Amino acid sequence: MIRAGWNEKGSATVEFALALPLLMMIIFGAVEFGLGLHRQQVITDAAREGARAGIIMSTPRPSAGEIESVVNNYLSTAGWDPAEATVTVTGAGGASGSDLTVRVDYPSSFAMLSILAPGVPSTITLHTATVMKLE
């Protein structure tokens, strides 16, 4: 007696094996994208904190080094290594109403996505800049 579907044994396993790499790329891509957004938000917040500290009316006005220190403190509080960040401050100590720009660049890496998808770079540099008017 011949059973129906006897030649389909193992086809689900083969189909799963073919679909697994695509499924893994989608899952790890979503996780890596979420982590990338989180990292971008942290450096954006660090730049904003630095700019806010630099625009406050005080005598003397905060120097570029003091503003960089605020950014680095924020990054270290977030658990990041501030030595990896590049902080650029322009307009520190200027006249009231002028622009103060705080730019933060931080390298970010893809842990799994660059392994699963060969065309994806293993590291990228995240950039953000905050511009505020001096009080």
C-alpha positions in Angstrom: 0.0 0.0 0.0 1.4 3.4 -1.0 0.6 6.3 1.3 -0.1 9.8 -0.1 2.8 12.2 0.3 5.5 9.6 0.8 7.8 11.5 -1.5 7.4 14.8 0.5 9.2 13.5 3.6 11.8 16.1 4.7 10.5 18.8 2.4 9.6 21.1 5.3 13.2 20.7 6.6 14.6 21.7 3.2 12.3 24.6 2.9 13.2 25.8 6.4 16.9 25.5 5.7 16.4 27.6 2.6 14.4 30.3 4.4 16.5 30.4 7.6 19.2 32.7 6.2 16.7 35.2 5.0 14.8 35.0 8.3 18.0 35.5 10.3 18.9 38.6 8.2 15.5 40.1 8.8 15.7 39.5 12.6 19.3 40.6 13.1 18.7 43.6 10.7 15.8 44.7 12.9 17.8 44.3 16.1 20.9 46.1 14.6 18.7 48.9 13.3 17.1 49.4 16.7 20.5 49.5 18.4 21.7 52.0 15.8 18.7 54.2 16.5 19.5 54.0 20.2 23.1 54.9 19.7 22.1 57.9 17.5 19.7 59.1 20.2 22.4 58.9 22.9 24.9 61.0 20.9 22.1 63.4 20.0 21.3 63.8 23.6 25.0 64.3 24.5 25.3 67.0 21.9 22.2 68.7 23.2 23.4 68.6 26.8 26.7 70.1 25.7 25.1 72.9 23.7 22.7 73.7 26.6 25.6 73.9 29.0 27.4 76.2 26.5 24.7 78.7 25.8 23.8 79.7 29.4 24.6 83.3 30.2 27.5 83.3 32.6 30.7 85.2 33.2 32.9 84.0 31.8 31.1 81.9 29.2 31.9 78.2 29.1 34.9 77.3 27.0 35.0 74.7 24.2 36.8 72.4 26.6 34.2 72.7 29.3 31.5 72.0 26.8 33.4 68.9 25.5 33.7 67.8 29.1 29.9 67.9 29.5 29.4 65.8 26.4 32.1 63.3 27.5 30.4 63.1 31.0 27.1 62.3 29.4 28.6 59.6 27.2 30.4 58.0 30.2 27.2 58.1 32.2 25.5 56.3 29.4 28.2 53.6 29.6 30.1 54.6 26.5 33.8 55.3 26.1 34.2 59.0 25.6 37.7 58.5 24.2 36.1 57.1 21.0 33.9 60.2 20.5 35.0 63.2 18.4 33.5 66.3 19.8 33.7 69.6 17.9 32.5 72.9 19.4 32.2 76.0 17.4 31.2 79.4 18.6 31.9 78.9 22.3 32.3 82.1 24.2 30.7 84.3 21.5 28.4 87.2 21.8 24.8 86.8 22.8 22.6 85.8 19.9 25.4 84.0 18.0 25.3 80.3 17.2 26.9 77.6 19.2 27.4 74.3 17.4 28.2 71.1 19.1 29.0 68.2 16.8 29.6 64.6 18.0 30.9 61.8 15.9 31.0 58.2 17.3 31.9 54.9 15.6 29.3 52.2 15.7 29.6 48.6 14.6 27.3 45.9 13.3 27.9 42.7 15.3 25.9 40.2 13.2 24.5 42.0 10.1 27.9 42.4 8.5 28.5 38.7 8.8 25.2 37.6 7.4 25.1 40.2 4.6 28.6 40.6 3.1 27.8 44.0 1.5 27.1 45.7 4.8 30.0 47.5 6.3 31.2 46.3 9.7 31.5 49.8 11.2 30.0 53.2 10.5 30.4 56.6 12.1 27.3 58.2 13.6 27.1 62.0 13.3 25.0 64.6 15.1 25.1 68.3 15.5 23.1 70.7 17.8 22.9 74.4 17.1 21.6 76.8 19.7 21.8 80.6 20.2 23.9 82.0 23.0 21.8 83.6 25.7 
